[in-house]
């Protein structure tokens, strides 16, 4: 392919048509060959090397041009050496240009120079941005021409006009440039239609710089106005919301007044001589601290600048969350090391808002102020304070309603030690006022300083040294001026000593009335820069503030506890515990024997069921009747029950006779033990009143099928309708609660069942005592089974009875009482509520040891069914003894009952062994009395731990594990 082209190749490409005959045959001139395109060399091009080679190849060099023309060279006497070199410039070209070209007139040329107010003096700088503001604005407007946008409104203002208008805005008032929009609660530019954007352009500033300068003033004014709106809302709240929220509103009002006064003193001021000397940046910086403070306050009050009114959260006026929220914000500013004025104002808000609440908390435990005599209206002031009349009973109920309505929620910043003891101390005060209104701790002493915040170093050091007098001396109002020492009449003339235009200040009474924020100013001035080393954080200071309250609460709880433990009156808790143990747990032999005589009988004379009780009113009025005797003989014999309970032919035997017998049991038991007590002791007084506090009652039990066994006198649940009630003195009800009494009554019902089986076993021994007249004269194996079953059942019931009274009750209850009576041992309980909890736990352990808890239902049913089978066996023997059934019938029944009993016992011992093995600690406990000096190292046997003792009593030699039922 040929890469060069010749223009001769284009001759055939003539654009003119050929001439015909008769036409001019003159043709156009030919295009001669003028140039051609050489063929490129197939190698890399290097223009620099080609230029160097061309210069070396060039043979002709033009001569140098002379400095002067030839005709002038002869005139000049001295040869011309050429132009002088330029001076050497420095590294900063702009600086050298400015210094090299000094002058007295400005070098800036613009149409603005035609303005009469234009400064023609030379500037000290060469930058347009540092020229006069109007010059720089004109230059920027020329270089950066602004496009016309109909959605943007531009307003050009001077600096003086804008600052005067912004001064009104920061004070929360509308100005010619900004107005208040109530719907959005913010200042907006006036004259701007909705949906458009407005800009205020200050002289020499663009919209970005202008908006940056104006935004601080708008933020201050908007937040200040929002706080005023919030203040109006808080003031409109009802007085029922408590003093805390109104103190909160008062501190907000004082803070707003202080901020407005400070903002009013900021430039620009008309009467300030140096107002014209302050630059815009200096004025802008002075408002910085107010912007930071208002932003912090708006965060506290949920009125941030970015939020709209619809986004405001609902205000919670409850003291506890309100004070906790303020405290959290103050602690946050301490951790952030915020400016002193910010921390001081937040501390002022917390101090004044929490004052009334702290007094309420102090009053609730009788500290600092005289406690409210609420209890005097609750329990009355009758001489017999603990009588059981209906009116007194209602007042006692009101007392515990008062305790239930006590506050149980407190601020989160309360020290942990105070939160642990404060609820108990509040309840202790109510109970102590009821128990002993003239107790010394209920009277205010001089050393009890009002609880409140203190921030000065001297106050903190005085509190650390427990010098309450110095704390109260240092807590005072702002120091008064010297004019207050003068007479009131002459102090008014101090006004005329002030400079014209000055504020009144605190020099006159008029000035004091106008400065409601004087206390806040004094608080800020005296507030420390940082907390002292002894309380480096706010939490340490909080613990010191509440130290006296914690000590008083502890003393109050201890005072009530000591009153219940060492009282010589009817409030002696130990005496009441002994009474409960003796009667509801049936550990008093006189009461137990009399109750057994009233409810049970171990006689083998079946004819007594047909006769009235010798002490029965019904039997005294009844005449002997043969027909009635025959009818009674047809009734089943409930072996073990007293005949007086069956004479009405209905069950349960509710009537006057039963009430009379049981009341006689209680009275006779009290008469027996009263002589052994000291005359003026607390136990003697409790014993004297016990006759009116103890009593038997009838409970309502279900009559549904399967739950009506208590309606059958032959059942082991026949006496479950009967229970024993106890009415403790009203202050002691906190220790002997209805829940605890229900646990006593469950144990009482269980012991009654056990006594019923014991009484029936005694009657069985009487029936089988005559060896000459066996119950099975023809069935020797059955008689042998009867005697073996009697022995096994008696061993089981004896072991269970000993376990209940000796191990369960004595091993737990007696040691609990000994802890209360021990004066040498350190205090075990901190307050009465810890003692009440221990009392309830004690009953839980006793119920657990007797397999009576709801979680032990399965194994408890095995124990109950074993006792039922024993009672069923005895009832069969009783019917055989009376001749009501045949010998072969009784043999089958006894054999069936024995087989079931052995099966239940094998299962029971296996389950007990599994429970003991599961509780490893119980298996390592030695039996009581197995070690020398065991009384010195005894400890409560507990609940599940005591089952080890039950297993040892029932199956010491693992006999039941080898039985094959």
ChimeraX attribute file (.defattr): number of C-alpha atoms within 10 A of each C-alpha:
attribute: neighborCount
match mode: 1-to-1
recipient: residues
	/A:1	3
	/A:2	5
	/A:3	8
	/A:4	9
	/A:5	12
	/A:6	12
	/A:7	12
	/A:8	12
	/A:9	8
	/A:10	10
	/A:11	10
	/A:12	7
	/A:13	8
	/A:14	9
	/A:15	7
	/A:16	8
	/A:17	6
	/A:18	10
	/A:19	11
	/A:20	8
	/A:21	7
	/A:22	6
	/A:23	8
	/A:24	8
	/A:25	10
	/A:26	7
	/A:27	9
	/A:28	8
	/A:29	6
	/A:30	8
	/A:31	10
	/A:32	9
	/A:33	9
	/A:34	7
	/A:35	9
	/A:36	10
	/A:37	9
	/A:38	9
	/A:39	9
	/A:40	7
	/A:41	7
	/A:42	6
	/A:43	6
	/A:44	6
	/A:45	9
	/A:46	8
	/A:47	9
	/A:48	9
	/A:49	9
	/A:50	10
	/A:51	11
	/A:52	10
	/A:53	11
	/A:54	11
	/A:55	11
	/A:56	8
	/A:57	9
	/A:58	8
	/A:59	7
	/A:60	7
	/A:61	7
	/A:62	5
	/A:63	6
	/A:64	6
	/A:65	7
	/A:66	9
	/A:67	12
	/A:68	13
	/A:69	9
	/A:70	9
	/A:71	8
	/A:72	8
	/A:73	14
	/A:74	11
	/A:75	9
	/A:76	10
	/A:77	7
	/A:78	8
	/A:79	11
	/A:80	10
	/A:81	7
	/A:82	9
	/A:83	7
	/A:84	6
	/A:85	6
	/A:86	6
	/A:87	6
	/A:88	6
	/A:89	9
	/A:90	10
	/A:91	8
	/A:92	8
	/A:93	9
	/A:94	13
	/A:95	12
	/A:96	12
	/A:97	13
	/A:98	15
	/A:99	12
	/A:100	9
	/A:101	8
	/A:102	12
	/A:103	13
	/A:104	9
	/A:105	11
	/A:106	16
	/A:107	13
	/A:108	16
	/A:109	9
	/A:110	11
	/A:111	10
	/A:112	15
	/A:113	14
	/A:114	8
	/A:115	8
	/A:116	8
	/A:117	8
	/A:118	12
	/A:119	15
	/A:120	13
	/A:121	11
	/A:122	15
	/A:123	20
	/A:124	13
	/A:125	13
	/A:126	17
	/A:127	11
	/A:128	15
	/A:129	14
	/A:130	12
	/A:131	19
	/A:132	14
	/A:133	15
	/A:134	15
	/A:135	23
	/A:136	18
	/A:137	19
	/A:138	16
	/A:139	20
	/A:140	17
	/A:141	13
	/A:142	11
	/A:143	9
	/A:144	9
	/A:145	9
	/A:146	9
	/A:147	6
	/A:148	9
	/A:149	9
	/A:150	9
	/A:151	13
	/A:152	14
	/A:153	16
	/A:154	16
	/A:155	13
	/A:156	15
	/A:157	15
	/A:158	12
	/A:159	15
	/A:160	14
	/A:161	12
	/A:162	19
	/A:163	20
	/A:164	16
	/A:165	17
	/A:166	24
	/A:167	22
	/A:168	18
	/A:169	26
	/A:170	25
	/A:171	20
	/A:172	24
	/A:173	18
	/A:174	21
	/A:175	18
	/A:176	15
	/A:177	18
	/A:178	20
	/A:179	17
	/A:180	20
	/A:181	13
	/A:182	11
	/A:183	9
	/A:184	12
	/A:185	18
	/A:186	23
	/A:187	23
	/A:188	18
	/A:189	19
	/A:190	14
	/A:191	13
	/A:192	16
	/A:193	12
	/A:194	7
	/A:195	8
	/A:196	10
	/A:197	15
	/A:198	18
	/A:199	18
	/A:200	21
	/A:201	21
	/A:202	25
	/A:203	20
	/A:204	23
	/A:205	19
	/A:206	16
	/A:207	16
	/A:208	12
	/A:209	13
	/A:210	16
	/A:211	16
	/A:212	10
	/A:213	16
	/A:214	19
	/A:215	12
	/A:216	20
	/A:217	22
	/A:218	23
	/A:219	23
	/A:220	25
	/A:221	28
	/A:222	27
	/A:223	24
	/A:224	28
	/A:225	22
	/A:226	22
	/A:227	23
	/A:228	16
	/A:229	13
	/A:230	18
	/A:231	19
	/A:232	13
	/A:233	11
	/A:234	18
	/A:235	15
	/A:236	10
	/A:237	13
	/A:238	10
	/A:239	10
	/A:240	6
	/A:241	12
	/A:242	15
	/A:243	16
	/A:244	22
	/A:245	24
	/A:246	20
	/A:247	20
	/A:248	23
	/A:249	20
	/A:250	18
	/A:251	23
	/A:252	22
	/A:253	20
	/A:254	19
	/A:255	22
	/A:256	19
	/A:257	17
	/A:258	18
	/A:259	18
	/A:260	17
	/A:261	14
	/A:262	13
	/A:263	19
	/A:264	15
	/A:265	11
	/A:266	14
	/A:267	21
	/A:268	18
	/A:269	14
	/A:270	10
	/A:271	10
	/A:272	11
	/A:273	8
	/A:274	11
	/A:275	13
	/A:276	12
	/A:277	8
	/A:278	11
	/A:279	9
	/A:280	12
	/A:281	9
	/A:282	11
	/A:283	15
	/A:284	16
	/A:285	11
	/A:286	13
	/A:287	18
	/A:288	14
	/A:289	13
	/A:290	23
	/A:291	20
	/A:292	17
	/A:293	20
	/A:294	25
	/A:295	19
	/A:296	20
	/A:297	22
	/A:298	17
	/A:299	13
	/A:300	16
	/A:301	18
	/A:302	17
	/A:303	25
	/A:304	21
	/A:305	18
	/A:306	8
	/A:307	12
	/A:308	13
	/A:309	14
	/A:310	8
	/A:311	11
	/A:312	12
	/A:313	10
	/A:314	7
	/A:315	10
	/A:316	10
	/A:317	17
	/A:318	12
	/A:319	21
	/A:320	17
	/A:321	15
	/A:322	19
	/A:323	24
	/A:324	18
	/A:325	18
	/A:326	19
	/A:327	22
	/A:328	14
	/A:329	19
	/A:330	24
	/A:331	18
	/A:332	14
	/A:333	18
	/A:334	18
	/A:335	11
	/A:336	9
	/A:337	13
	/A:338	16
	/A:339	14
	/A:340	17
	/A:341	18
	/A:342	22
	/A:343	25
	/A:344	24
	/A:345	22
	/A:346	23
	/A:347	23
	/A:348	22
	/A:349	24
	/A:350	23
	/A:351	21
	/A:352	17
	/A:353	25
	/A:354	26
	/A:355	17
	/A:356	18
	/A:357	19
	/A:358	18
	/A:359	17
	/A:360	15
	/A:361	17
	/A:362	22
	/A:363	17
	/A:364	23
	/A:365	27
	/A:366	25
	/A:367	26
	/A:368	21
	/A:369	19
	/A:370	15
	/A:371	19
	/A:372	12
	/A:373	12
	/A:374	13
	/A:375	22
	/A:376	15
	/A:377	11
	/A:378	20
	/A:379	24
	/A:380	15
	/A:381	12
	/A:382	9
	/A:383	7
	/A:384	9
	/A:385	14
	/A:386	19
	/A:387	16
	/A:388	17
	/A:389	8
	/A:390	9
	/A:391	12
	/A:392	19
	/A:393	17
	/A:394	13
	/A:395	18
	/A:396	23
	/A:397	15
	/A:398	16
	/A:399	22
	/A:400	19
	/A:401	12
	/A:402	15
	/A:403	18
	/A:404	11
	/A:405	8
	/A:406	14
	/A:407	13
	/A:408	11
	/A:409	10
	/A:410	17
	/A:411	15
	/A:412	15
	/A:413	17
	/A:414	16
	/A:415	18
	/A:416	11
	/A:417	14
	/A:418	19
	/A:419	17
	/A:420	12
	/A:421	17
	/A:422	25
	/A:423	20
	/A:424	21
	/A:425	28
	/A:426	24
	/A:427	24
	/A:428	27
	/A:429	26
	/A:430	28
	/A:431	23
	/A:432	25
	/A:433	20
	/A:434	23
	/A:435	23
	/A:436	13
	/A:437	18
	/A:438	11
	/A:439	13
	/A:440	10
	/A:441	17
	/A:442	19
	/A:443	14
	/A:444	15
	/A:445	13
	/A:446	8
	/A:447	12
	/A:448	15
	/A:449	18
	/A:450	18
	/A:451	18
	/A:452	16
	/A:453	21
	/A:454	20
	/A:455	20
	/A:456	20
	/A:457	18
	/A:458	14
	/A:459	20
	/A:460	22
	/A:461	16
	/A:462	17
	/A:463	19
	/A:464	16
	/A:465	10
	/A:466	15
	/A:467	15
	/A:468	19
	/A:469	14
	/A:470	15
	/A:471	20
	/A:472	13
	/A:473	9
	/A:474	14
	/A:475	11
	/A:476	8
	/A:477	10
	/A:478	13
	/A:479	8
	/A:480	11
	/A:481	11
	/A:482	9
	/A:483	16
	/A:484	14
	/A:485	9
	/A:486	11
	/A:487	9
	/A:488	12
	/A:489	7
	/A:490	10
	/A:491	16
	/A:492	15
	/A:493	12
	/A:494	12
	/A:495	17
	/A:496	8
	/A:497	8
	/A:498	13
	/A:499	9
	/A:500	7
	/A:501	7
	/A:502	9
	/A:503	11
	/A:504	17
	/A:505	16
	/A:506	17
	/A:507	21
	/A:508	18
	/A:509	16
	/A:510	13
	/A:511	14
	/A:512	15
	/A:513	12
	/A:514	12
	/A:515	18
	/A:516	15
	/A:517	20
	/A:518	19
	/A:519	15
	/A:520	21
	/A:521	19
	/A:522	13
	/A:523	20
	/A:524	18
	/A:525	12
	/A:526	14
	/A:527	21
	/A:528	15
	/A:529	13
	/A:530	15
	/A:531	18
	/A:532	16
	/A:533	8
	/A:534	13
	/A:535	17
	/A:536	11
	/A:537	15
	/A:538	17
	/A:539	14
	/A:540	13
	/A:541	20
	/A:542	17
	/A:543	19
	/A:544	21
	/A:545	21
	/A:546	18
	/A:547	18
	/A:548	21
	/A:549	24
	/A:550	21
	/A:551	13
	/A:552	20
	/A:553	24
	/A:554	19
	/A:555	16
	/A:556	25
	/A:557	25
	/A:558	19
	/A:559	20
	/A:560	24
	/A:561	22
	/A:562	14
	/A:563	20
	/A:564	23
	/A:565	17
	/A:566	15
	/A:567	17
	/A:568	17
	/A:569	17
	/A:570	24
	/A:571	24
	/A:572	21
	/A:573	25
	/A:574	20
	/A:575	24
	/A:576	21
	/A:577	17
	/A:578	19
	/A:579	21
	/A:580	20
	/A:581	18
	/A:582	16
	/A:583	23
	/A:584	25
	/A:585	23
	/A:586	20
	/A:587	18
	/A:588	17
	/A:589	12
	/A:590	19
	/A:591	21
	/A:592	19
	/A:593	14
	/A:594	18
	/A:595	21
	/A:596	19
	/A:597	16
	/A:598	19
	/A:599	21
	/A:600	24
	/A:601	23
	/A:602	22
	/A:603	20
	/A:604	21
	/A:605	13
	/A:606	18
	/A:607	13
	/A:608	17
	/A:609	23
	/A:610	20
	/A:611	18
	/A:612	20
	/A:613	18
	/A:614	11
	/A:615	12
	/A:616	19
	/A:617	14
	/A:618	16
	/A:619	15
	/A:620	11
	/A:621	9
	/A:622	11
	/A:623	8
	/A:624	10
	/A:625	8
	/A:626	9
	/A:627	8
	/A:628	11
	/A:629	14
	/A:630	11
	/A:631	10
	/A:632	18
	/A:633	15
	/A:634	10
	/A:635	12
	/A:636	16
	/A:637	24
	/A:638	24
	/A:639	32
	/A:640	27
	/A:641	26
	/A:642	22
	/A:643	26
	/A:644	27
	/A:645	24
	/A:646	23
	/A:647	20
	/A:648	14
	/A:649	10
	/A:650	12
	/A:651	15
	/A:652	19
	/A:653	18
	/A:654	14
	/A:655	10
	/A:656	12
	/A:657	16
	/A:658	17
	/A:659	14
	/A:660	13
	/A:661	18
	/A:662	19
	/A:663	16
	/A:664	15
	/A:665	20
	/A:666	21
	/A:667	15
	/A:668	15
	/A:669	21
	/A:670	18
	/A:671	13
	/A:672	11
	/A:673	14
	/A:674	15
	/A:675	10
	/A:676	8
	/A:677	13
	/A:678	11
	/A:679	11
	/A:680	10
	/A:681	16
	/A:682	22
	/A:683	25
	/A:684	21
	/A:685	20
	/A:686	22
	/A:687	22
	/A:688	15
	/A:689	17
	/A:690	21
	/A:691	17
	/A:692	14
	/A:693	16
	/A:694	20
	/A:695	17
	/A:696	15
	/A:697	13
	/A:698	14
	/A:699	11
	/A:700	9
	/A:701	13
	/A:702	12
	/A:703	11
	/A:704	8
	/A:705	7
	/A:706	7
	/A:707	11
	/A:708	14
	/A:709	19
	/A:710	19
	/A:711	20
	/A:712	15
	/A:713	21
	/A:714	19
	/A:715	17
	/A:716	24
	/A:717	21
	/A:718	21
	/A:719	24
	/A:720	21
	/A:721	17
	/A:722	18
	/A:723	19
	/A:724	19
	/A:725	18
	/A:726	21
	/A:727	18
	/A:728	23
	/A:729	22
	/A:730	25
	/A:731	23
	/A:732	20
	/A:733	16
	/A:734	20
	/A:735	22
	/A:736	22
	/A:737	15
	/A:738	14
	/A:739	10
	/A:740	19
	/A:741	19
	/A:742	15
	/A:743	18
	/A:744	26
	/A:745	19
	/A:746	19
	/A:747	21
	/A:748	20
	/A:749	20
	/A:750	22
	/A:751	18
	/A:752	25
	/A:753	21
	/A:754	20
	/A:755	20
	/A:756	27
	/A:757	26
	/A:758	24
	/A:759	23
	/A:760	27
	/A:761	24
	/A:762	18
	/A:763	21
	/A:764	24
	/A:765	19
	/A:766	14
	/A:767	22
	/A:768	19
	/A:769	12
	/A:770	10
	/A:771	7
	/A:772	8
	/A:773	10
	/A:774	15
	/A:775	22
	/A:776	19
	/A:777	11
	/A:778	11
	/A:779	13
	/A:780	12
	/A:781	11
	/A:782	20
	/A:783	18
	/A:784	12
	/A:785	15
	/A:786	22
	/A:787	14
	/A:788	13
	/A:789	21
	/A:790	20
	/A:791	13
	/A:792	16
	/A:793	24
	/A:794	19
	/A:795	14
	/A:796	19
	/A:797	20
	/A:798	16
	/A:799	17
	/A:800	20
	/A:801	17
	/A:802	15
	/A:803	24
	/A:804	23
	/A:805	15
	/A:806	13
	/A:807	24
	/A:808	27
	/A:809	26
	/A:810	18
	/A:811	21
	/A:812	21
	/A:813	22
	/A:814	15
	/A:815	16
	/A:816	18
	/A:817	15
	/A:818	11
	/A:819	15
	/A:820	17
	/A:821	13
	/A:822	10
	/A:823	9
	/A:824	7
	/A:825	9
	/A:826	8
	/A:827	12
	/A:828	10
	/A:829	16
	/A:830	15
	/A:831	22
	/A:832	26
	/A:833	19
	/A:834	15
	/A:835	17
	/A:836	19
	/A:837	14
	/A:838	15
	/A:839	19
	/A:840	19
	/A:841	15
	/A:842	20
	/A:843	22
	/A:844	19
	/A:845	25
	/A:846	28
	/A:847	25
	/A:848	22
	/A:849	26
	/A:850	24
	/A:851	22
	/A:852	22
	/A:853	16
	/A:854	10
	/A:855	10
	/A:856	14
	/A:857	12
	/A:858	12
	/A:859	18
	/A:860	18
	/A:861	15
	/A:862	20
	/A:863	19
	/A:864	18
	/A:865	17
	/A:866	23
	/A:867	22
	/A:868	20
	/A:869	22
	/A:870	28
	/A:871	25
	/A:872	21
	/A:873	26
	/A:874	27
	/A:875	21
	/A:876	22
	/A:877	25
	/A:878	25
	/A:879	18
	/A:880	20
	/A:881	22
	/A:882	17
	/A:883	11
	/A:884	16
	/A:885	14
	/A:886	12
	/A:887	18
	/A:888	14
	/A:889	11
	/A:890	22
	/A:891	21
	/A:892	12
	/A:893	14
	/A:894	24
	/A:895	16
	/A:896	13
	/A:897	22
	/A:898	23
	/A:899	15
	/A:900	16
	/A:901	24
	/A:902	19
	/A:903	17
	/A:904	20
	/A:905	23
	/A:906	18
	/A:907	17
	/A:908	22
	/A:909	22
	/A:910	15
	/A:911	16
	/A:912	19
	/A:913	19
	/A:914	11
	/A:915	18
	/A:916	21
	/A:917	13
	/A:918	11
	/A:919	15
	/A:920	11
	/A:921	11
	/A:922	20
	/A:923	17
	/A:924	10
	/A:925	13
	/A:926	12
	/A:927	14
	/A:928	16
	/A:929	10
	/A:930	8
	/A:931	10
	/A:932	9
	/A:933	9
	/A:934	13
	/A:935	10
	/A:936	7
	/A:937	9
	/A:938	12
	/A:939	13
	/A:940	19
	/A:941	26
	/A:942	24
	/A:943	21
	/A:944	19
	/A:945	22
	/A:946	25
	/A:947	26
	/A:948	24
	/A:949	23
	/A:950	24
	/A:951	22
	/A:952	17
	/A:953	17
	/A:954	22
	/A:955	18
	/A:956	11
	/A:957	10
	/A:958	12
	/A:959	11
	/A:960	19
	/A:961	13
	/A:962	9
	/A:963	11
	/A:964	9
	/A:965	13
